Amino acid sequence: MKKKSVFIVIIVFVFTLTTYAQTQLPNPDFENWDSEYNATDWNSIDILFFHSAARTTDAAFNDYGVRLTTQDVIGMGAVQGVMLLGEVNLETFMPEGGIEFNDRPTGISFHYKYSPAGEDGMFMFLILTKWNEDEEKTDTIGATLFNSNELVDEYTKVSLPIVYISEEIPDTINVGFVSSGMTPEIGSELLIDSITMEYGLLVVPTMCFDADAITPTGFTANWFPVPNANSYFIDVSENEDFSTFVEGYENLELTDLGFEPFYEITGLPTNRYYYQIRVNYGDGQVSANSNVVKVPLPTVTETATNNTDVSFTANWTEVSTAINYFIDVATDDQFTNFASNYEDYSVGEQVNTAEVVDLNVNTSYFYQVRVEYSDCISQNSNTEETSTLQTGVSNLQNNFNIYSKTNKIIINNNFTEISNFEIYDNSGKMIYKGIIDNNIVEIELNNSGIYIVKINYDNKIISSKIFLQK
């Protein structure tokens, strides 16, 4: 199953345990249809040959469900599939009205399947209202909303608490389902079946937000508060299926967190982690797991080494689970002016250095690194500043004559001492490493282009840029 983000917008002020008549919606299982495109007691968009809703035998229960499809309508572009109790304003495409409803359920549940096109997302809404005679306007009594852009290929039940912002009894309810968001994509398909108004306490999960305060050794977990929660349980794992747990973070109970709950997790080895939350309502009532949040920790950049007039070695802390690293090198700490080839430059796995070459002489540079894990990329590391040197460092350049001839790079050593040398291509990849143990060394290369020759002598580095043309 393809996984994407899921978010549920729920604002819970109070869960009422008062029992009312337990009113249900009309035709909640979509078993009754006036025509193939019109479910009894429900409304959809019908424009000429366009029908936003259709009967389907692909149902969660019984014989029928409803299928909503985002379609290409001539002269209008992509139009969402819509099914609701009220009406659709065809000028604004916004829902209006509803049906008579005089009850205060604690929530609503339904079964759905969803196949998004691209990054599209479906949504569902419920709104309870009441006409205010004194002010001659409609007041909102309660509401809830569900939104998802996750592929759901088997019927799944969703239960949502209703947010009440008034103690009044409503007189109208509107419930709607839409196959696409504000930027619809043609082909998104939503199936709905078996809608139930819920009464009594709903033991529903919370929603986790993205982690913040992310460091190479930890992060802060965040989730939506449930005011009547006794406590929360958190799991942290290196595996998305939570087959193993970080020590100390399996079903860890968190208490006294206040209205904006968060929890700081520290002391971790740099890696990619996942966390999920369960709500403890007391009396043994614990919710299902929340959504899972992925947290890729960044690495730490370290001081550059081997600085020459046209190159340096960038260094960072190696991450054992990395499959690759990406480095940016720029002449400003905002990373708007990148060095040639070093914007999102792919370094490779199981390394913690990169040779940055073909730079300007006597220039300050900044670099940052991102870790690529198997299923995500971390945020940027800290920024490290370094600089290239002036030409002719330590006046040793004259002791080595470096030049090209046909398809060879030639190094003429005027010393008798042994020196090491390395050759890098224009992308910074080292392609040759050797020892100068006599007066002249000739290295034959296959390709034309710009190469950087670095000679290590007496704890100093001499570099030269050579153009090789076969």
C-alpha positions in Angstrom: 0.0 0.0 0.0 1.3 3.4 -0.9 1.8 5.6 2.1 1.3 9.4 2.3 0.6 11.8 5.0 -2.8 11.8 6.8 -4.2 14.6 8.8 -7.4 14.9 10.8 -8.5 18.3 12.0 -10.2 17.7 15.4 -10.8 20.4 18.1 -12.2 18.7 21.1 -13.7 21.0 23.8 -15.8 18.5 25.7 -17.1 14.9 25.3 -20.7 14.8 26.5 -22.0 11.6 28.0 -25.6 12.8 28.0 -27.9 10.4 26.1 -30.3 11.9 23.6 -32.6 10.3 21.1 -29.7 8.9 19.2 -31.0 10.3 15.9 -29.4 8.8 12.7 -29.1 10.2 9.2 -31.4 9.2 6.4 -30.3 6.5 4.0 -26.9 6.2 5.9 -26.0 2.9 4.0 -26.8 4.3 0.6 -29.1 1.3 -0.1 -31.9 3.5 -1.6 -31.4 5.3 -4.9 -33.8 7.4 -7.0 -31.6 6.8 -10.0 -28.1 5.5 -10.7 -26.7 8.9 -9.9 -29.0 10.1 -7.1 -29.0 8.5 -3.7 -32.3 9.0 -1.9 -32.2 12.0 0.6 -28.7 13.0 -0.5 -27.6 15.6 -3.1 -24.7 15.7 -5.6 -23.6 17.8 -8.6 -25.3 17.0 -11.9 -24.4 19.2 -14.9 -25.5 18.0 -18.3 -23.6 14.7 -18.7 -21.6 15.1 -15.6 -22.6 13.2 -12.5 -20.3 13.7 -9.5 -21.8 10.7 -7.6 -22.8 7.2 -8.7 -24.2 4.0 -7.2 -21.6 1.2 -6.8 -21.8 -2.4 -5.7 -18.4 -2.1 -4.2 -19.9 -1.6 -0.7 -18.6 -2.1 2.9 -22.0 -3.7 3.9 -25.1 -4.8 2.1 -25.6 -4.1 -1.6 -24.6 -0.5 -2.4 -22.3 2.3 -1.6 -21.6 5.6 -3.3 -18.7 6.4 -5.6 -17.4 10.0 -6.0 -15.0 10.7 -8.8 -13.1 13.9 -9.8 -13.8 14.3 -13.6 -12.8 16.6 -16.5 -15.8 18.7 -17.3 -15.7 20.6 -20.6 -15.4 24.3 -20.0 -14.8 23.8 -16.2 -11.7 21.6 -15.9 -11.4 19.2 -13.0 -14.6 19.0 -10.9 -14.8 17.1 -7.6 -17.2 14.3 -6.8 -19.5 15.6 -4.1 -22.3 14.0 -1.9 -24.0 15.9 0.9 -27.2 16.4 2.8 -27.5 20.1 1.9 -27.1 21.8 -1.4 -24.1 22.8 -3.6 -24.0 26.4 -4.6 -23.1 26.0 -8.3 -21.6 29.5 -8.4 -19.2 29.1 -5.5 -19.2 25.3 -5.3 -19.6 25.7 -1.5 -22.1 23.6 0.6 -25.2 25.2 1.9 -28.2 24.3 4.1 -28.8 20.8 5.4 -31.7 18.8 6.9 -33.6 19.0 10.2 -31.7 17.6 13.1 -32.4 18.1 16.8 -29.8 16.1 18.7 -26.2 16.3 20.1 -24.3 13.2 19.0 -20.7 12.9 20.3 -19.3 11.9 16.9 -19.8 10.4 13.5 -18.3 7.3 11.9 -18.2 6.1 8.3 -16.4 3.5 6.1 -14.4 4.7 3.1 -11.9 3.7 0.4 -9.8 6.3 -1.5 -7.6 6.3 -4.5 -6.0 9.8 -5.0 -4.6 11.0 -8.3 -1.2 12.5 -7.7 -1.0 14.4 -4.5 -4.8 15.0 -4.3 -6.8 14.5 -1.1 -10.4 13.8 -0.1 -12.3 15.5 2.8 -15.4 15.0 4.8 -17.2 17.6 6.9 -20.1 17.7 9.4 -21.6 20.9 10.7 -24.5 21.4 13.2 -26.3 24.8 13.1 -29.2 26.6 14.6 -31.2 29.7 13.4 -30.7 32.6 15.8 -34.0 34.5 15.6 -32.8 37.4 17.8 -29.9 38.2 15.5 -31.4 36.7 12.3 -28.4 34.6 11.5 -27.3 31.0 11.6 -25.1 30.0 14.5 -22.7 27.1 14.4 -23.3 24.6 17.2 -20.7 22.0 16.4 -18.5 20.6 13.6 -15.8 18.1 12.6 -13.6 17.6 9.6 -11.6 14.7 8.1 -9.0 15.1 5.4 -6.7 12.4 3.9 -4.4 12.0 0.9 -3.6 8.4 1.7 -4.4 5.5 -0.6 -6.9 3.3 1.2 -7.6 0.2 -0.9 -9.8 -1.6 1.6 -12.9 -0.2 3.4 -11.7 1.5 6.6 -13.8 2.8 9.4 -13.2 6.4 10.6 -14.7 7.7 13.9 -14.5 11.5 14.6 -15.7 13.4 17.7 -17.9 16.5 17.1 -16.5 19.8 18.4 -19.3 21.7 20.2 -18.8 25.4 20.6 -22.4 26.0 22.0 -24.6 24.3 24.5 -27.6 24.8 22.2 -29.5 22.0 20.5 -29.0 22.3 16.8 -31.9 22.4 14.3 -29.9 21.5 11.1 -27.2 19.2 10.1 -25.1 19.0 7.0 -22.7 16.2 6.2 -20.7 16.0 3.0 -18.0 14.0 1.3 -15.7 15.3 -1.5 -13.3 13.4 -3.7 -10.7 16.2 -4.1 -9.3 19.2 -2.3 -9.0 22.8 -3.5 -6.7 21.8 -6.4 -8.5 18.8 -7.7 -6.8 16.2 -9.9 -8.7 14.2 -12.5 -9.2 10.6 -11.5 -9.3 10.8 -7.7 -12.0 8.4 -6.5 -13.7 8.2 -3.1 -16.1 5.4 -2.0 -18.4 5.9 1.1 -20.7 3.5 3.0 -22.3 3.0 6.4 -22.5 6.3 8.1 -23.4 6.3 11.8 -24.0 9.1 14.3 -22.2 8.1 17.5 -23.4 8.7 21.1 -21.5 8.4 24.4 -17.8 8.6 24.9 -15.7 8.2 21.8 -12.3 6.5 22.4 -10.6 8.1 19.4 -6.9 8.5 18.6 -5.1 11.8 18.6 -3.2 13.2 15.7 0.6 13.6 15.7 2.2 16.6 14.2 5.7 16.8 12.6 8.5 16.8 15.2 10.3 20.0 15.9 13.5 21.0 17.8 15.3 18.3 15.7 19.0 17.8 16.5 21.5 15.0 15.6 20.6 13.3 18.9 16.9 13.9 19.5 13.6 15.7 18.7 10.4 16.9 20.3 7.3 14.9 19.6 4.0 16.9 19.2 0.4 15.8 19.0 -3.1 17.3 19.2 -4.4 17.6 22.8 -7.4 15.6 24.1 -8.7 17.6 27.1 -10.3 14.7 28.9 -7.2 12.4 28.4 -5.8 11.0 31.6 -2.4 10.5 30.0 -0.7 9.5 26.8 1.4 6.6 25.7 4.3 7.1 23.2 6.3 4.6 21.2 9.6 5.4 19.4 11.2 3.0 17.0 13.8 2.8 14.2 11.3 0.8 12.2 8.0 2.1 10.7 6.2 -1.1 11.7 7.4 -0.7 15.4 8.8 -4.2 15.4 11.4 -3.0 17.7 11.6 0.0 20.1 14.1 2.5 21.2 15.0 1.5 24.8 12.8 3.2 27.3 10.2 4.3 24.6 7.9 1.3 24.3 4.4 2.3 25.7 6.0 5.1 27.8 3.3 6.8 29.8 3.3 10.6 29.7 1.3 12.6 32.3 0.7 16.2 33.3 1.5 17.6 29.9 -1.0 20.4 29.8 -3.2 21.6 26.9 -0.4 21.7 24.4 1.3 18.3 24.9 4.8 17.7 23.7 7.7 15.4 24.8 11.4 15.9 24.3 13.3 12.7 23.3 17.1 13.0 23.7 20.2 10.9 23.7 19.6 9.1 20.5 22.2 7.9 18.0 21.8 9.8 14.7 19.3 7.8 12.7 15.8 7.9 11.3 13.0 7.4 13.9 9.3 7.0 14.0 6.8 7.8 16.8 3.1 7.3 17.5 0.8 8.2 20.4 -2.2 6.5 22.1 -4.7 8.4 24.3 -5.5 6.9 27.8 -9.0 7.9 28.7 -9.0 6.0 32.0 -10.9 3.0 33.2 -8.9 0.8 30.8 -10.0 2.8 27.7 -7.0 3.4 25.5 -7.3 4.7 21.9 -5.9 3.1 18.8 -2.5 4.4 17.6 -2.3 7.8 16.1 -0.7 8.4 12.7 3.0 7.6 12.5 5.5 10.5 12.2 8.9 10.0 10.6 11.9 11.9 12.0 15.2 11.7 10.1 17.9 13.2 12.3 20.6 15.3 10.7 24.4 14.9 10.8 26.9 17.4 12.2 29.4 19.1 9.9 33.0 19.4 11.2 35.9 21.6 10.4 37.2 21.4 6.9 40.7 20.0 6.3 43.3 19.8 3.4 42.6 23.4 2.4 44.4 24.5 -0.8 44.0 27.5 -3.1 41.3 25.7 -5.1 39.9 22.9 -2.9 39.2 21.6 0.6 37.9 18.5 2.3 34.4 18.8 3.8 33.9 16.6 6.9 30.9 15.5 8.9 29.9 12.8 11.4 29.1 9.5 9.6 25.6 8.0 10.1 25.6 4.2 10.0 22.2 3.9 8.4 22.7 6.5 5.7 22.5 5.4 2.1 23.8 8.7 0.7 24.7 12.3 1.7 24.0 15.5 -0.2 26.3 18.5 0.3 25.8 22.2 -0.6 28.7 24.5 -0.9 28.2 28.3 -1.4 30.0 31.6 -1.0 27.3 32.8 1.4 25.7 31.3 4.5 22.2 31.6 3.0 23.2 29.2 0.2 22.1 31.4 -2.7 25.4 31.5 -4.6 26.5 27.9 -5.0 29.9 26.7 -6.0 29.9 25.0 -9.4 28.4 21.4 -9.2 27.9 21.7 -5.4 24.2 22.4 -5.1 22.6 19.2 -3.7 25.7 17.3 -4.7 25.4 13.5 -4.1 28.4 12.2 -2.2 27.7 8.5 -1.7 27.1 6.1 1.3 29.4 5.1 4.2 31.6 8.2 3.9 32.0 11.3 6.0 34.2 13.4 3.7 33.9 15.0 0.3 36.7 16.6 -1.7 35.4 20.0 -2.9 37.4 21.1 -5.9 37.6 23.7 -8.7 37.1 26.6 -6.3 38.2 30.2 -6.4 41.5 31.2 -4.8 41.5 32.9 -1.4 37.7 32.7 -1.0 35.4 32.0 1.9 33.0 29.1 1.5 30.1 27.6 3.6 28.9 24.0 3.5 26.0 21.9 4.9 25.1 18.3 4.6 21.9 16.3 4.4 21.6 12.6 5.2 19.6 10.3 2.9 18.0 7.4 4.6 16.2 4.5 2.9 12.9 6.4 2.8 13.6 10.0 3.5 16.2 12.8 3.7 17.1 14.8 6.8 17.0 18.5 7.2 20.2 20.4 6.8 23.1 20.0 9.2 24.8 22.9 10.9 26.7 25.2 8.6 30.5 25.1 8.5 32.7 27.9 7.2 36.1 27.5 5.6 38.2 29.2 2.9 40.6 28.4 0.2 44.3 29.6 0.4 46.3 32.1 -1.6 48.1 30.7 -4.7 51.6 29.3 -4.1 51.2 28.2 -0.5 54.4 28.0 1.4 56.3 28.7 -1.8 56.5 25.0 -2.5 54.7 25.1 -5.8 57.9 25.9 -7.6 59.4 22.6 -6.4 56.8 20.6 -8.4 56.3 21.1 -12.1 52.7 19.8 -13.0 51.6 19.8 -16.6 49.7 17.8 -19.2 50.8 16.2 -22.4 48.3 14.4 -24.8 46.4 12.1 -22.5 48.8 12.2 -19.6 49.3 14.3 -16.4 53.0 14.7 -15.6 54.4 15.6 -12.3 58.1 16.6 -12.2 59.5 16.3 -8.7 62.5 18.5 -8.0 63.0 16.9 -4.6 64.4 13.5 -3.9 62.0 13.0 -0.9 59.0 10.8 -1.4 55.6 12.6 -1.7 52.0 11.4 -2.0 49.6 12.8 -4.7 45.9 12.5 -5.6 44.0 13.4 -8.7 40.4 14.5 -8.7 38.0 15.0 -11.6 35.9 18.2 -11.9 33.1 16.8 -9.8 35.4 16.2 -6.8 35.7 12.5 -7.2 39.2 11.1 -6.5 40.2 9.0 -9.5 43.9 8.3 -8.8 46.2 8.1 -5.8 49.9 7.4 -5.9 53.4 8.0 -4.6 56.1 10.2 -6.2 59.2 8.1 -5.6 61.3 9.4 -8.5 61.8 12.6 -10.4 59.0 12.2 -12.9 55.5 10.6 -12.6 53.2 10.1 -15.7 49.5 9.3 -15.2 47.6 8.3 -18.3 43.9 9.1 -18.2 41.1 8.2 -20.6 39.0 11.4 -20.7 39.6 15.0 -21.5 38.6 17.6 -19.0 39.7 19.6 -15.9 41.5 17.8 -13.2 42.8 18.8 -9.8 46.2 17.5 -8.7 47.0 17.5 -5.0 50.5 16.8 -3.6 51.0 16.1 0.1 54.4 17.1 1.2 55.8 18.0 4.7 52.3 18.4 6.2 51.4 20.9 3.5 49.2 20.5 0.4 50.1 21.9 -3.1 47.3 21.8 -5.7 47.1 22.6 -9.4 44.3 22.7 -11.9 45.2 20.9 -15.1 43.2 20.8 -18.4 43.7 17.5 -20.3 42.9 17.4 -23.9 43.5 14.1 -25.8 
